Amino acid sequence: MLFNSLDFLCLLVPTFVLYYLPLLHRWQLHLIVMGSFIFYAYSAPWLLALLVFSIGINIWASHAVVFGDPGRRKLYSTLGVVLNLLVLAVFKYSPLVGRSFFDTGHGVGQFLVSIPLPVGISFFTFQGISLVIDAYRSKDVAAYRSIVAQGMYRHALRTTTFIAFFAQLVAGPVVKAHDFMPQIATKYFTRIDWERAVGALVVGYFLKMVIADNLSEQTFWLTYPYFKGLSSITLLALLFGYSMQIFADFAGYSLIAIGLGHLFGYTLMTNFNFPYLSRSFSEFWKRWHISLSSFLKEYLYIPLGGNRKGPVRTYINLMSTMVLGGLWHGAAWSYAIWGAWHGGMLAVERLLQDKFGGPFKVPKLLSTLFIFICVTLAWLLFKLPEFDHVIAYMQSLAGNWSGADLQPLVLFFIGLLSIPVVCYHLFHYGNEAKAAARRARWQPYAYGIMIFLLLVNSGSGGAFIYFQF
């Protein structure tokens, strides 16, 4: 079910009304779970069984870690993490194994490529791992000790709410157990933060339905083999347009999720902080998909040793974390290369800082532009998962400077639809105090314009790009 569909509105309104009825306060978690299961099972009911199975693993493992045999805490937590990863490996990476090592025309290869990819599996698997690890860490971190309730039924209900909450179930933000579980309590209508909820929903739906959905009709040309006859200028514009589209699509989804979270009394972490203003790769990953990058840092990079074991090990840890992060996005080698590209850039940046000291004195505009170009080039690996298609695109980009199809209307609409994303970033450029003053002054007018454009110029209502992950 899509956030931008009538079906979702029909689910959201009655769930919201029942949720805040005083007589039903004690059933609030049950209502969230019921609404979330309907939301997830709407298109493919059988996938609900996998979600429930995954939640069951994490209910058992986290409870056993805290209240089971103290001598087996590490065993239970390891089993919980391994089972989560096993589910993810079977349903997400079997087709990749089948295509890479077997004949897909029959036998094992044919079976492996036929396994469907459940929507949102990467997100709810990571949240399950977060619960099991946080439960294990609760022996040392006092703040984590309230995560796992002693009663099994209560723990199961809280865990199901945490993992299945429809606002963040299929495309994040990736919520950590120690951030979400302490928020579980009775919620009251009078305490809804309407300003933050409505603001996030308006901006989120505008980015998705007006910008991303309309841009997708232009970036369609960034598909093999349609791009081969286009001019190099058009190909550059398509890359720029896709960079705007993927930001608007995913940041829009995250803002809608955050707004819905506020409506139901939960604060989900900020997932995007104007990433195209970044002046370095390390800054970019503190601004783009923040919930995933902080998850990878907390549960993978630091346990690998982080930067505590010398420069060489730091570079290896950076590269390993980003390659695995790339594969988390999709079961294709192009995603691993995308991760390696970012890991390599982070490692080189760290090497230069270690060798020459930093940060470097580069004009802010130049460094921001350099990072944007590098990031945008790498998005090509997202749009074209087949690596030979990426090569064909780069060959066309290098060779179509004269005599090829210019497509002026495509250039015009990409430029027009990119203006709001550029303005969105520029509004927050420079001194934070001045940026906040600008936001306060222009925000009401901006909301009015966005609502108007939502009513008169929404796109075709396609699925969110990150649903495939």
Helices and strands as residue ranges (DSSP letters): H 6-20, G 22-27, H 28-41, H 47-67, G 70-72, H 73-88, I 89-93, H 94-101, H 107-114, H 121-137, G 142-144, H 152-164, H 177-180, G 181-183, G 189-191, H 194-205, I 206-212, H 213-218, G 219-221, G 226-229, H 232-263, G 275-277, H 281-287, H 290-296, I 297-301, H 302-304, H 311-329, H 333-356, H 364-383, H 387-399, H 408-426, H 432-456, G 465-468
